[in-house]
Amino acid sequence: MDRSARSVKQNIVEGWKRNSTKEYYEFLGFAIAANAELEEDCADIWRGIYPELMGIKGAMDEKGGMGVMDVRGEKGIKGTPSSPHSTHFSILDIENLPFYPLDTSLPSIIQLKLRAKELNFLLGKLQKSLEQKMLAERTLPSADRFKKLETQQHNNKKQYEELLAQQGLIRLENGQVVEKNEPQ
């Protein structure tokens, strides 16, 4: 976990010190990947994959247990866990917790996971802004331009299909658009 966290920082710094926006963009991608590793390590610890970490006071909860958390008090977590009287968080519950503002009453390992999630969100936004800059400057690598184009085409097709469905139409294999009730 230490190596993953250090790798995040080092990749951001190294990318910033590089000579081009393209290199900075790529190093942000490496930082995002390292941070995702850290986030997944937190989830693995919560799942109990590392039994040697169980019982460490402060990491899992104040008693050093296996993710037990009372959510019945005033500071209960809205919308999670699925039962308001539950005292255990599942990974799905944790994934639905907001990372901002951070609930400091959560166990430390969950707080770390949420901080990693927040950092990936912010790094992703930064990377997207660099992508837009490189698109405008025509310096975005061709593989990334192609991927962006594919995504855009997929989204356009999906919007088109939704529009047809709203109008009660369907598109046949031959490309013809007909009313849904018409014989084909």
N, C-alpha and C positions, 0 to 999 in steps of 0.2 A: 504494500500500500504506500509505503514511503517512496519507493521508486516511481510508482505511478504518479503520485502527487508532485514529486520533483520533476518528472518528465513533462508534466503539464507546464510548469513554470519555465523550464529550460527551453521548451519548444516555442513558447510565446516570445521569450527574449531573443532566441536565435533567429526566429522569423522576422522580428522587428529590426534586427541588425543586418538583415540581408539586403541585397542591392535592388530588389524589385518587389513590386506588389504581388506578383505571381509567387515568388518564394515565400513571402509572408503568408499569403493565402494557403499555401501547401503546409507550412509549419503550424498554422492554426488548425488544420485538419489533423495533424499528428497530436496536437495538444488535446483536441476534442476526443480523439481515440483513447489517449492515456487517461483522460478524466472519466471516460465511460468505463474503463477498467476499474478505476477507483470506486465508482458508483456501484459496479457489479460486485466488487469485493465486499462492500458494505452489505449488500443484499445477501451475499453468501454467508457472511457472519450472522446476520439476522436469522437465516434459515437453519443455522446450527451446523454448517458444513465444517467449521473449524472448532471442534469440541474443546481444544486446549484454550480457546479464548472465552469459553463460558465461565462465568463466575468472576470475571474481572470487574471489580466495582467501578461503576460509572460508565462503562462502555455500553452495556445492554440496558440496565436500569440501576437505580440507586442501591438495590440489593445484590446486584451482580447476577441476576437471574436470566431467564431465556426470553426476554422481550415481553415481560408482563408489564402492563401499564393500565392503571385504573383510569377510565375515561368517563366515570359517572359524575365527577365534580363539575363545578362551574366552568372550568376551562376544558371541557370535553371537546373532542374534535368533531366538527360538524360534518356529517355525512359518512364518517368512518368510525370504527369498523361497522360492518353491516348491521350488527345488533348493538343497540345503545348500551346494553349491559355487558358486552364482551370486554374481556380484559387482555386480549391478545390481538396484535396486529398481524394480518397476513401481508405478504409482499404486495398483493393487489391494493390493500388498504393504504400501504405506504406510498405506492405509485400515485395515488389520488390526493395525497396531502399537498397543500400549497407550499412552495419553497419560500414564498415571501408573503407576509412577514414570517420569519422563522419562529416557530413555537419552541421556546427554550425549555419547556417542560417535557419535551420528548427525550427519549434516551439518546445519548451521545452518538451512537452509531447511526441512528435515523437522522439526526441533525446533520451529520457528515454526508450522508447520502443525499439529503435535500440540498445541501450546499454544493455538492458536485453537480446535481441536476440544474441548479441555478447557474453555475458557471458554464455548463454546456449550452444552456439557453443563450447566455450573453455572448459566448464565443461564436455560436452559430449565427447570431445577429451580425456580429462583426464580420464574419466570413461572408455572409450574404451581401453586406455593403461593399466589401472588396470585390466580390463577384460582379456586382452592378458597375463598379468603377472600371473593372477590366473589360466588361462587355462594351461600355461606352468608348473605352480606349482601344478596343479590338485587340486586347492582349490576353484574354481568357484562353487557356489551353483548349485545343480543339476537342479533346475528349469531354471536357466540362461543358463546352458549347453544345456538343451533340447530346449529352445527357439532359441538359436544360431544354433543348428542343424537343426531345422525346417526352419529357415530363409535360411540356406545354401542349404537345399534340394529344397526349393521353387525357389531360384536363379538358381540352376542347371537345374531344370525342364524348367524354362523360357529360359535359354540359349540353351537347347536342342531343344525346340520348334522353337526358332529363327533360329537355324542352319538348322533344317529340312525345314523351310519356304524358307531360302536362296537357298537350294538345290532343291526346287520345290517338296518337299516330305510332306506327312502327316502321322500321326500315327493314326491307327484305334483303336477302343475301345478294340479289342482283342490283341493289342500290335504290330500288324504287321505294318511295315513301307512300304508305297507304293508311287508311283509317284502321284502327285495331279490329273492328268488327267485320271489315270487308273480307270476302273469301280470297284466299291466296292462290 
